[in-house]
Amino acid sequence: MATDAGKKAYVVAMVIQVIYTGMYVVSKAAFDGGMNTFVFIFYRQAAATLLLLPLAILLERRNAPPMSLWLFTKIFMYALLGNTVSMNLHNISLKYTSATGEWMKGTFLMLLANVTWSLWIVLQARLLKEYPNKLLATALQCLLSTVQSLALAAAVTAGGGEDMSAAWTLRLDVGLVAVAYSGFVVTGLGSVLGGALLVAGLYSVLWGKSKEQPAPPPLSAAPVSATTMKQGCDGSNARTGAMNKEDDDEVKPEEERRTKLDSQV
């Protein structure tokens, strides 16, 4: 059963990679068409929130554990690190490719995005131990990232002197396709599959550790040989004979005393 879970984890990992490959293609096409990267992240997270939040409330609201202020703060920081910062760094790096002549800047930003994303993945494993409702935790992170991305995109577009209506308007082009695909498929479905991958990987590790532990040796009774039985019987007979001899020694003086008394009478 654990082996099947391990196989499913590999299948889910491959499916996630295929999904992300499609995201890279449509996102790059949207950015080349003039879509603002920060506005794109906002729409992407908003689409994912619209998909995940109703599902999380419907499926996990009954068994959701209480959330403390400290846990909410950690989820807010995780959303900032893994969703808002990491995704924006990644999208900005797509603009600085080898064709633009600024490939070093793009490589550095991509590396930084991957580091923050990897750190976020590690933190997700810890979060699921503290708050096991993975769908609700993912939906909450998407919601918080939507608010964070909105503030960041508004500050960038206002400070950059861009036309606000042009920057925030979605048209029936590749930009809308990129938002829908990245929000509903990548962030929405990918988050669910990623949570399943974490759980399956955890069970696979536990199963592997259980197989590595050596089994205790079986308890076997010590064989009893005929010689041992003979020695035991001989010893028992010897002790019995010695006890009988002691009894005889105690009886003989008593009989002699009675014989003397009878002779005197």
ABEGO torsion letter per residue (X at the ends): XAAAAAAAAAAAAAAAAAAAAAAAAAAAAAAAAGBBAAAAAAAAAAAAAAAAAAAAAAAAAAABBBBBAAAAAAAAAAAAAAAAAAAAAAAAAAABBAAAGAAAAAAAAAAAAAAAAAAAAAAAAAAAAABABAAAAAAAAAAAAAAAAAAAAAAAAAAAGBBAAAAABBBBBAAAAAAAAAAAAAAAAAAAAAAAAAAAAAAAAAAAAAAABBBBBBBBBBBBBAAAAAAAAAAAAAAAAAAAAAAAAAAAAAAAAAAAAAAAX
